[in-house]
Amino acid sequence: MEDKYLNKRFDILDEKNIDVDILETLDFRYKGSGTAVTISTKEFTSVCPWTGLPDTAEIFITYIPSKKLVEMKSLKYYLLSFRNVGILQEHAVNRIINDLTNLLKPEFMEVTAKFESRGGLDTLVKVKYEKRKPEKKI
């Protein structure tokens, strides 16, 4: 029997298409206040790097800002830029936290993604970042 799916592919973009340059920041006036910001979306989509089939997830980004906040519209465009990128689910979450911590230099950040079931398997990916405190000299 012929495998009719053997040559079935969708266009897949690579990670260079993730639009980090769209991200913007706003000044945060309450440094040291312990303010926690959580941003979530149910509209995150990337694609499987092998099949091109969509991976959809609910994303939660929680952070304690130091000096900068992420501008929401720019974050939305950034997340949308993953839409046709072939990237593993675990790599997408790590890419998001790396890009955002490089931009914001927060005190703390956690990114959690709850991916929709695929093949009967659910995936929950969580990654944390904590700013390192300078070591005290004795």
ABEGO torsion letter per residue (X at the ends): XBBAAAABBBBBBBAAABBAAABBBBBBAABGAGBBBBBBBAABBBBBAAAGBBBBBBBBBBBBBAABBBBAAAAAAAAAAAAABBBBAAAAAAAAAAAAAAAAGBABBBBBBBBBBBGGBBBBBBBBBBBBBBBBBX
